[in-house]
Amino acid sequence: MRKTITATIIAAAATVAMGGAGIAAASTHSGSATGIEHFQLMSTSATATTSSVIAYGVFTGAAVDHVLSNNVDRFVFPNGAIRVHHSNGKGPQSFNPKTCLLTVNQHGTYLITHGTGKYAGISGHGTYQLSILAIGARSHGKCSQNKPPVAFHQVINASGPVSLP
């Protein structure tokens, strides 16, 4: 699946490519809470299997996103974890074979399940927007789709209602 730059990027996107690293303490909560939760994921590597996540809304915290499969990720916070099931992204993507520029702008949906620790019993769903901008590597002066890109920026913004018992 990672034979071309586009396939590499789309594979990362399909994992809600929520790819990088970052851990900080998440805020604690007492009692049940319901409201809108926002997640922002960022990665600067097309080949990473983790990414940095910042969550805010009903709870605030930093997590590391671990890719479990093409459509399932696990956000690991210092005080628990959640599983995120997501659709494949839909939307435009283009690769310019002269400039090696790849752009991807996609959207989709997600469902939150399997909370552990402070997130035990969490449920939620929402939508996400994925944006990727990458510059492909060159080989013998031509854009190569067989090598990882030389520059890669991926940002995913997601939000939707959650209920945290």
C-alpha positions in Angstrom: 0.0 0.0 0.0 3.0 2.3 0.4 4.4 1.9 -3.2 3.7 5.4 -4.2 3.8 8.8 -2.5 0.0 9.1 -3.0 -0.6 5.6 -1.6 1.7 6.5 1.4 -0.3 9.6 2.1 -3.7 8.0 1.6 -2.6 5.1 3.9 -1.7 7.7 6.5 -5.0 9.5 5.9 -7.0 6.3 6.1 -5.5 5.6 9.5 -6.9 9.0 10.3 -3.6 9.4 10.0 -3.5 10.9 12.9 0.5 10.4 12.9 3.7 12.0 15.5 4.0 11.9 19.2 3.2 13.9 22.4 2.1 13.1 25.9 0.9 15.5 28.6 -1.6 15.1 31.5 -5.2 15.2 30.6 -7.6 17.1 32.9 -9.6 15.0 35.3 -13.3 15.1 35.6 -15.8 14.2 38.3 -19.3 13.0 37.6 -20.7 12.7 34.1 -20.1 15.2 31.3 -21.6 15.6 27.9 -20.8 18.1 25.2 -18.7 18.8 22.1 -15.2 17.3 22.1 -12.5 18.6 19.6 -9.5 16.7 18.5 -6.6 18.0 16.5 -4.0 15.6 15.1 -0.7 16.6 13.5 2.1 14.8 11.8 5.1 15.7 9.8 6.0 12.2 8.7 4.3 10.2 6.0 5.7 6.9 7.4 5.0 7.4 11.1 2.5 5.0 12.8 1.8 7.5 15.6 0.8 11.1 15.7 0.2 13.9 18.2 -3.3 14.5 19.5 -4.7 17.4 21.4 -8.2 17.0 22.8 -10.4 19.8 24.3 -14.0 20.4 25.2 -15.5 18.0 27.6 -12.0 17.1 28.7 -8.6 18.5 27.8 -5.5 16.4 27.2 -2.7 15.4 25.0 -2.4 11.9 23.6 -0.5 9.7 21.2 -2.5 8.2 18.4 -1.6 4.6 17.6 -2.8 3.1 14.3 -4.6 -0.3 15.0 -5.8 -0.8 11.4 -6.8 1.2 8.3 -10.0 2.4 10.0 -9.3 2.1 13.8 -6.9 4.2 15.9 -6.3 4.3 19.7 -5.7 7.6 21.4 -3.5 6.9 24.5 -3.7 9.6 27.2 -1.6 9.4 30.4 -4.8 8.5 32.4 -6.6 6.2 29.9 -7.3 5.6 26.2 -10.1 5.7 23.7 -10.6 3.8 20.4 -11.6 5.8 17.3 -13.3 4.0 14.4 -13.4 6.2 11.3 -14.5 6.2 7.7 -12.1 6.5 4.7 -11.7 10.1 3.8 -13.6 11.5 0.8 -12.6 14.5 -1.2 -10.1 15.9 -3.7 -6.4 15.0 -3.9 -3.9 15.9 -6.6 -0.3 15.2 -7.4 1.6 17.5 -9.8 4.3 15.4 -11.6 6.3 18.5 -12.5 6.5 20.2 -9.1 6.1 17.0 -7.0 3.4 18.8 -4.9 0.7 16.6 -3.4 -2.4 18.1 -1.9 -5.2 16.2 -0.1 -8.3 17.7 1.4 -10.7 15.1 2.7 -13.5 14.6 5.2 -15.2 11.7 7.0 -16.9 10.5 10.1 -15.7 8.8 13.3 -17.1 6.9 16.3 -15.5 6.7 19.8 -15.6 3.5 21.8 -13.7 1.3 24.2 -12.6 3.9 26.7 -10.2 2.8 29.5 -9.1 4.5 32.7 -10.7 7.9 33.1 -12.4 7.4 29.7 -14.2 4.1 30.6 -17.7 4.2 29.2 -17.1 7.1 26.9 -19.2 7.3 23.7 -19.3 9.8 20.9 -19.1 10.5 17.2 -18.4 13.3 14.8 -16.8 14.5 11.6 -13.2 15.2 10.6 -11.4 17.3 8.1 -8.0 16.1 6.8 -5.5 18.3 5.1 -2.2 17.0 3.7 0.4 19.0 1.9 3.6 17.1 0.7 6.5 17.5 -1.6 7.5 14.3 -3.3 11.1 13.2 -3.6 13.0 13.4 -6.9 15.0 10.7 -8.5 17.1 11.5 -11.6 15.4 14.9 -11.8 11.8 13.5 -11.9 9.2 13.2 -9.2 9.4 9.8 -7.6 6.3 8.1 -6.2 8.4 5.2 -4.9 10.1 7.2 -2.2 8.7 8.9 0.9 8.1 12.6 0.4 10.8 15.1 1.4 8.3 17.3 3.2 5.0 16.3 4.7 2.4 18.2 6.7 -0.8 16.6 7.9 -3.5 18.1 10.1 -6.8 16.5 11.1 -9.5 18.5 12.9 -12.3 16.5 14.3 -15.3 17.4 16.5 -18.6 16.0 17.8 -20.7 15.2 20.8 -19.3 12.9 23.5 -20.7 11.5 26.7 -18.3 10.7 29.5 -19.8 8.9 32.6 
